[in-house]
Amino acid sequence: MAENIDWPAITAKLPTDKSDKQQKAKRKELFNGFDPNGNGVLSLSETEKGIRDVLKIDEIFDAKPAIIRAFQIAKDVTKSKRSDGVGDDYIEFKEFRFFLLSLRQYFEYWAAFCRTDADGDRRISLEEFVAAKSVIMTWVGPIGDIEGEFNKIDTNGGGVILFDEFVQWAITKNLDLEDDDE
């Protein structure tokens, strides 16, 4: 999954340019496609279905942890002004652009995580992290003490790095895959 991703094709399907009127219109069209019941808010389930059926990006649809993280961060970007009180638990149109930006970024983190997680168990062991040191350093720069870095990332002390822990570290390190389009 994490190899051979067509980054330009994925980015092209995510209209995130704030100043481009055509992209804003495309975002509105996508939002409406993601919102089959027309209630003006998107649930996590609707965003997953929209990624599969509207955007048609299978690579991202299969990256559930990235979708969940993007959804969680986007729904909290602004305070809802809806009178029915449900907006804060969902994504509204004014948050949708941020959702698309976050989705692209968290998918990049997910790809890096999967490339490091050699056995595919959705956890990175110390052995996997050490084995991936050279490629990780192409994404984040020099790492002196690889075991010390692992222990800093493993914030819950479980002996493995989970995706949420990896993301927090990736953000602080400004992780950038060498083969993406940004």
N, C-alpha and C positions, 0 to 999 in steps of 0.2 A: 504493500500500500504506500509506504513512505517514499519509495523510489519512483522515478519516471513520472513525476507529476507535471502536467502541462500547466505551469503557473500562469503564463500569459492568457490561456483560455479561461482559467478560473477567474483571474482578475477582471477580464473583459465582461464576465457575467455579473459582476458586482458593481453597479453604478454608484460610486461613492463621491464623485466630484461635486462639491458643494455649490460651485459657481456655474456649473454647466446646466442650462435649462433643459436640454434633452435628457441628461442623466436624471434630473429631478423628476421629469415626466416618466422616465423608465422606472425609477424607484416607486412612484405612485402606482404604476401598472403592476409592478412586482408585489407591492404591499397588498393590493386588491386581490391578486392571485393567491397570495398566502392566506388571505382572510375570507374563506369560503362562505361564512355565515354573515359577512358584512357588518359585524358589530364594531369595527374600528380598532380592535385590539387583537394581538396575536399571542396565543398560548405557546408553550414550548412544543407541544404536539403539532400545532399548526406551522411553526417554523420548520420543524423536521420534515413535515409533509411538503412544505413549500420548497425546501432545498431539493428534495427528491423529484417532485412533480412539476414545479415551475422553473426553478433554476436548472434542474437536471444535472446536478454535480454529484455523481455517485461517490467520488472520493471524500467529499465533505460529509455527505449523508452517512457514510460508514464511520465517521469520526465523532461519535456521540459525545465524548468528553469535551471536545472543542465546541460543539454546538451548545452544550449546556453552559459552559463558561461564558460564551458570547451572549447567550440569552440572559443569564443572570446579571452580567455587567450592564447590558443595554437597557434592561427594564428599569434599572435604578438611575439612569442618567438624568432624568427630569422628574419632577413631581407632577403627577397627573392632575388635570383640572376637571376631570370627568365628575359629574354629579352622582353617578351610580357607585363610586368608590372602588371600582375594580381595576382601574388603570394602572395602579402601582404594581400590580402582580403580573402585568402583561406588557408587551411592547406596543406602543402607539406609533403612528406614522412619524411623529417628530423624533422618535428614538430609532427608527428603522435604518437610517443612514449609519448611525453609530453601530448598530447591530451588524450591518454588512461589513464595515471596517473591522470590527472585532472578530467576526467570523473568519475573515481572511487571515488576521494575525494569529488567532488561536489555532487555526488549521496549520499554519506554519510551525507553531510550537508543537502541535500534535505530530507533525511529520518528523520533527527533530527528536521528539520523545520516542517515537516508534523506531527510528533508526538507531537509537541508543539501546532500546529494550530488545536485545538480541533474541530472547526466547519467546517474545510476544505475550508475556503474562500480565502486561500492563503495569509492571513495576520494574524499576531499574535497580539491579543489585550493584554492590560495590564492584564486583568483578566485571559486570557489563560496562559500568562507568569508566573504570580504569582501561578496559580494552578499547573504548571509544575515545580516549583522551585526545588523540591527534585530530580526529574529525570535529570533536567538540570545540577544540581550540580554533578551528577555522571559522566557527560560528560566533565565538565569544571573546576570542583573544587568548593571551597566555594564562595558563593555570600552573602555578608553581607546585603546590601541595595538592595532588589530585584527591587523596583520601580526606584531607582536611576540607576540601571543597565539597565532597560528597556529604560529609557530616554536617556542613552548614546548610546544605539543601534539604537534607532529611530532618526537617524541623520537628516532626513528631517522634523522632528517635526510634522508628520502627525497623531500621536496618535496611530499608529500601526507599527509593524515591518514587513517590506517587505523582500523577500528572499535575495535581494542584500545586504540589511543592516545586515541581519542575518549572511550571509556569511562573511562579513568583520569582524564582531564580533567573529564568530566561528574561523576564522584564527588567530586572536590575542589571543584567549583563548585556542588554540590548541585542539579544540573540538574532542572528540573521543567517539563514541558510545560504549556502554558496550557490545553489542552483535555482533559487526563486527569481522572480522578475523585478524585485524591488531592491 
